[in-house]
Each structure stands twice: as structure tokens, then as C-alpha cells.
Amino acid sequence: MRRIKVCLFISLTLSAIFLFFCNPTKYVPEGESLLEDNHIKVNNDGIKPSDLQPYLKQKPNKKIFGARFHLGLYNISKLEKEKGINKWLRDIGEEPVVFDQFAATKSVGQIKSYVSSKGYFDGKVAETIETARNRSSVYYNVDITTPYTIRNVKYEIADTNLQKLYAFDSINSVIERGKPYDVDILQQERQRFERLVRDHGFYEFSIDYISFEVDSTVGNRQVDISFVVRNFSRIDANNDIKLVPHSIFRINNIYIYPDFVPRNALEEGEAYFENLDTVFYRGFYFIGKEKNPPVKYDFIIQSLYLKPGATYNQTNAEQSQVHLLGSKVYRLINISFNEYSGSTGDNDQSRLIDCIIHLTLLSKQSYKVELEGTHSGGNLGGALNLIYQNKNLFHGAELFSMKLKGAYEAMRQEGQKLEPTQEYGLETSLRLPDFLIPFIKEEEFIKKYNPTTNIVAALNYQAMPFYIRTMANATFGYNWKAKSYQEHSVNPLQFNVVKLPFIDPDFLKQIESSSYLGYAYKDVLILGGSYSFVFNNQSIKKSRDYWFLRWNTEASGNLLWAYNSISNPDKPDTAAYKFLGQPFAQYFKTDIDIRYNYVINDAASIVYRGFFGIGVPYGNSKAIPFEKQYFGGGANGIRGWQVRTLGPGSYVPDSSTTFLNQTADLKLELNTEYRFKLFWILEGALFLDAGNIWNYREDPDRPGSQFQLKNFYKDIAVGTGAGLRFDFSFFLGRIDFGMKLRDPVIQRGTSGSCRTARLKETISRL
């Protein structure tokens, strides 16, 4: 009942606020009107109304569920009072957008320019304003017919070297005859050709030397385009501008400052550089104070795509900067070029430039203390983490991390007293900026994919109310980036040892009543490997829609099974093979997590998420290990259920169960969340969750828990609710209020009396 009262209070509060906001024109000046809305109508599918939204010079106040929440906050304040809560309300709110005829007229011009840039040269745009009750709506009517198409493309490139280069790469041109005229395509071609030219040594070349001439008078709604590339502009001895062919540049020397301190360089001036020593190593000049470099010269050279004597290449310079930043050793990286005035040789017509690289280091060591507070399903707890990092352990950008963790939580089960849970752990990891694997040309691979080798080892101790569990694990693997937004992780070796030195006798009886849970709560050894793929095209600016996808797959025990099958073929079928005196797990598991973030406007967005995972035990295992199993409910699942209390399927736990910890082999989850900004650091959310967990095989002791393809939808649990987000930049606080909409236990109960009992129990938990 308490949860219902909280939800009711929030609903009534928001309703009262929205009712107060029903007078949006409160502070609109006399004789003016509030901009109610913009409407765009296009009579042709060639251009979408959403394409024209960015060109509107005036936009109405933001809305949340049709109400101008931020304008309402502004209207609550008293304008005559400049301090206190009134000023705060105006700061977090939004003043009324007063309709501006000049802005509407300018928007018409902007839209017309955009329409023309897409080939609709004779397109027409008109606006209509409707005003009533001090509110104005603007209607933009866009009338377009058929776009002009490209008939011919003529190339006028003055420099013969650039002519040959363009002819060689013309297949990659984005301008196509017969396609609609589009200024964005022309601009894209300018940028593409500029990159091509600069990547072939033309250091002084820029996009300003490229222009287009468009002839739209050829008739039949067609245009001819001239692609014009001018020669280089140079001032001669008489101060006259002279046009000459563009020059190719080669890198003369590369000077690297491995420990550059910008502040000291500014304060000391030339004296700072005079106190530095120069070391010539493998063709590079290293300039610094310390005889023992803070980062090995070999690592820096390995990270560079630039070489002395090589032709200048803009992409190589940018990749060098990205690669060095990815090492997490440097705070600032600046790569610049200066023209060399010396001789280039009798037979060399290219010019020389020197490359200067300033590298500013991050602090080598860091210490961090993390405090965590949790409140999940009525269980209060906290954790303390002590973290140490060394970002340059062996002077080769090796990242060493060590984490000490202690956690405590007071757990309450239905009808039981509070029980303490404790967890202590030690985790160490070492990330090497190398790819430690034979038969691969390491330097070439490193430059292309920026890989790392990761070694992780951890110990963990858990004291739960009904059992004690210890875990030790070690992992060896690789991580590398492929194309844009893609990342791969391969762990060929994962070793885990799980032991349960103590299980409460009553709890042991409870889990042994289910063969699945009985197998899950046993000592086990895991030896296998895994692979993970991540795609994430989220922009740093977070101003556009983006996708996130993670796919994990792992397998365990197959090599051990093969070895034991050969060495011990007479083993009884009911016995399990052992390794180091302990049974090992044999299973296959894979899952996929996909999310789509749709940005509605500056104040609101919708996030869609889907998750599906399955684990299949076989051979040496009757169930996959407990820590590899799926569970439902909780803050990161179906939020209408407490963590680990949902499912599996429509299974109804015995009323005498003292510790609900439901797990299974298969999980399906779908989530939709509408997020909206309120004020200050506060954001709101409404969500809808659906899903459940199931057993892969039939478990007679948990009826209704097995996944059945033909009627699994009957087991889908549905929950909804609202939440608040507190964005403090350095951390995010979250409060969610969830409630059940559809409980598969009630929907598929074994009898009417059982369904009634479960319904009463569910209501009492609310």
C-alpha cells in the first residue's frame, strides 16, 4: 500500500503543477502573442518536414506530455522579485517565446535556400499565421515539383599532378550523373578530394582551392557542373600574387618532446628549451630533461604513423594522435609542422617539413575511494571501494589497477527478519598496449587496430544469510577496435574456481527440492573462453539518435571433457569428470543486448532496449554455474519485481521458501523508457518493462519453469512505473517506482484458489 500511496502522491503533484501551467501567456506582453507551434507541410516526398525543422529561426517552448513544464516554472515566479526562489525558478524555467514576424520571414528564406540546395530551384515557400487567445501558430507551406538532375560534370583542374590524382581516384567520386542536384553532395566531394590530396603529400592544399560552377540554363530540368581546382597562390618578391602548381612535402625530421610541460614552457620561454637534451634514436629526435624517459621511446615510435623521409599524410598525423591518446598516458598531444628551409637535393622537387610532437603526461599514479549506497527492494546497503591505478607501470603505457572492495547489505525476505550479507574482494588487472600472440606482424596490427592484452585476477568472498561462497578467477585476453564504433574482445583463457564451504541445512533442503538449483549450488571449476562484440555510435554531443549493441558468447569445459573422455573412457554415466580434484562445468552461453536512443527534442528522448540470452549445460554439467545463470526483476530488469523474485516462467515458489533467489538458463527482456528533463539536475522517466526467465530443460520440481516456444508469451511479466534521475555529472542517482501490470503467476495459476492467494500476496507486497 505504501508504494501505491507514493505513486498517487507523485501523480497528484504533477497534475497540480500541470493545471497551474494552463495559463502559458501570463507573462506575454500586451499586444504580443505566444508562439504556440510551428507546422510544416510539404507537397512532395522528396523533402521531409523533419529536414526543415533546423532552419526555423524561432521555436516554441518545450513541452512534456503536451504541457509547457519549463514555461510553467518560469510563470510561477514573480518578476518583480529578483532574488531567492523567484530568481531560481526563472533560471531553471524557460521564459515565454513571443512570436516574432521577422523570425518567421527569415525562416521562410532559410527553408527556401535549403529547398534550392536540394535541386528544387523553383520551389516556393509561404507562411500563414493564425492567432487566437494571445497564441500564434505558424504554418509553413512548401511547394516543390521535380528536382533538377546532373547532366554533365566537367573537371577544370589547373595542376597536372592533381589531374592525375583525381583521374586515378575518380571511381570514388560521390557526384553521379543523372542524380538530383544536392549542395551537400558537392560539399562532401570537396572534403573527400581535399583529404585525398593532403594524404598524398600536398601539405599546403586546402578546401578553399576547390569550387563549383553550376549552369542551370541547359533546360529539361538539368544542370551542368564544373569542378574547379585552382593553383596555389603565392606572393613573389614584388608582392604580387602568383599562381603556381601545388607542392608535395616530405617529412624531414621528427622532434618529439616526451615530457612536455606547457606551463613551464610559457613561464620560462626560451630558457625552458635550452635546458633540454636531445637524443637521436631510431631516426627520431627525442628532446627532454630526464636521461631515463618516462615512456619508452620504442612505444612512442610504435604508436606513430609518421616516419622521417615519408611523404606528408594528414590521415597518418591524425591517427598518430588518436593512437597516443588511446594509451591513456598523455593528457595533451600536439602535432605540428614547420617548413624546412634547407636543400632538398638536386633531383628532388618536393619541399621538406619538420614535424614537432609535444606530449604532456597524465599523473602516473592515482588513488580513488568510492562510496556506494544501495536501496533495492527494501534492502539497505553500502559498499567501500579502494582503487589504485598506475598508468605507466613498466614505462611502456601499461595500465595496472588494483581494487579492494567491501560491501554490506541488510536483506529482508518475505516474513523473515533482517539478515546481513557481506562481500569482500580483491581484483587486479594489467593492460598491455601490445598484442601478445605469435604469427602476427605485431607493429602493423597495432597501428591498424590499436589492440591491448589484458590479464585479470580476482578473489571474492560472499557471506549470504544461507550460504558462504568463495570465488577465484583469472582471465587472459585481447581487445581491439575495428571499424568506426566497433570493438572486439577475445578471452581465450578464463579460469574460475567456485567453492561453497557452508550451506545452511534448511536452505540446502530447499534447493535440493529442485534438481536444477541443487546442481547450481555446488563447488565447480570453469575453464573456457569468451568473445564479445560492441557497436556504439553515440556522439559525444549526444544530440542525435544512436544505437548500442553488445553480443557475448562463451563456452567452457570442452577441452577438459575431450581429454577426460580419452583418458578415462570407462567412467560411469552418472559421475562427473574432475580437474584438480573438482568437477568442471561444461556449457555454452550467448546473449545479445541492443538499445536504440531516439532524441525527440532537447528536453526528451525515448530509449528502447531488448535483451535475449540463453545458456545450455551439457556433458559434464546438469546446470550452468550459478554465477552464469540469468535472473529477473530488480533495478536493471523488470522493475515491478524485486531482484531475483521473478520467474522462472509461471513457477510458483513454495510458501515456506525462506530465501527467494530464482535463476534460470534463458532470459528475454524488453524495455521502453521515456526520459524528460525537469529542472536543475532533476530528470523524469516513465517506463514499461516486459520479460521473464525460463529453464532450458524441464525441471519437474519447478512446474511451469520450462521455455515453450508455442506459448511462452503467456509467461511474459509486464511492469510499469515512473522514476527520477539526479544528474550530478560525476555520478547519476536513480529512483524508480515500479508496479506490476501482468503477473504470469496469477495469469497461469494452477487453480482458482491458488490464483486468488497469489493475487492477495502480490497486492500486499505493493
Number of C-alpha atoms within 10 A of each C-alpha: 9 10 13 13 11 12 17 12 12 12 13 12 12 13 12 11 16 18 12 15 21 13 13 22 22 15 16 17 12 8 6 14 21 25 22 20 15 17 13 16 14 16 13 12 9 13 16 13 14 8 11 20 16 12 16 19 15 21 17 17 20 17 15 15 9 8 17 21 26 25 26 26 23 25 24 17 17 15 13 8 10 12 10 8 13 18 17 15 21 21 15 16 22 18 18 23 18 22 25 15 12 11 14 23 14 15 23 22 16 18 23 22 16 20 25 20 16 19 24 25 20 15 18 16 20 16 15 11 13 10 14 10 8 18 18 21 19 19 17 23 17 22 17 21 14 14 22 23 22 23 19 13 16 12 14 15 18 17 16 12 14 20 14 12 14 18 10 10 11 12 9 11 15 14 19 14 15 13 14 21 27 20 15 11 17 18 16 14 18 23 14 15 22 18 18 19 23 20 17 18 22 24 22 12 18 16 15 10 14 20 15 17 12 13 13 18 10 10 9 10 17 20 23 19 20 17 18 16 20 17 19 18 14 13 10 10 7 6 8 10 12 11 14 13 15 21 18 20 25 25 23 21 19 19 20 23 18 24 20 20 15 12 9 12 13 10 10 10 11 10 11 14 15 8 10 14 12 14 14 10 11 9 13 16 16 20 21 20 16 11 9 9 14 17 19 15 18 11 16 17 17 18 23 18 18 22 18 17 15 14 23 26 22 19 16 15 17 14 17 22 20 15 20 22 16 15 21 15 23 19 12 16 17 10 15 11 15 12 15 17 10 10 9 14 9 6 6 8 11 15 22 24 24 19 22 17 19 19 24 18 18 15 12 16 14 12 11 10 11 10 10 10 13 13 13 16 17 12 16 15 18 15 17 16 18 15 17 17 19 19 24 22 18 14 17 20 26 23 23 21 20 18 17 18 16 17 18 19 21 17 20 18 15 12 8 10 10 13 14 16 18 18 18 18 18 17 18 18 19 21 21 22 21 22 21 14 10 7 5 10 10 15 13 11 14 18 16 15 15 22 24 22 21 24 18 18 18 18 17 18 18 19 17 18 18 16 17 18 19 18 19 18 18 18 19 18 21 21 22 18 17 12 9 9 14 15 18 17 20 20 19 15 15 20 16 19 18 21 17 17 11 13 17 13 10 11 16 16 12 17 19 15 14 15 15 23 24 16 18 23 21 17 19 23 26 22 23 23 19 19 18 18 17 18 17 16 14 16 11 7 6 10 13 14 16 16 17 16 18 18 18 17 18 19 21 24 22 19 12 18 20 11 11 15 13 9 10 11 9 8 12 9 9 7 9 16 21 16 15 7 8 16 19 26 31 26 24 19 20 18 18 17 17 18 19 17 19 17 17 15 12 10 15 20 17 18 18 17 18 17 19 17 20 21 25 19 20 15 14 21 20 20 27 25 25 17 11 15 20 23 23 29 24 18 19 8 23 28 27 28 25 19 20 18 17 29 31 31 30 28 22 21 15 10 8 9 14 16 17 15 15 21 25 29 27 25 25 18 21 20 21 18 20 18 23 23 19 20 15 14 14 15 18 19 21 18 22 21 24 21 25 28 33 29 26 19 17 15 15 13 15 22 15 24 23 23 21 17 7 7 9 14 14 16 26 22 28 23 22 22 19 21 17 19 19 15 14 11 7 5 7 10 11 14 15 19 18 26 22 18 15 17 23 23 26 19 15 18 20 15 10 11 10 15 16 13 13 18 16 11 11 15 12 10 12 15
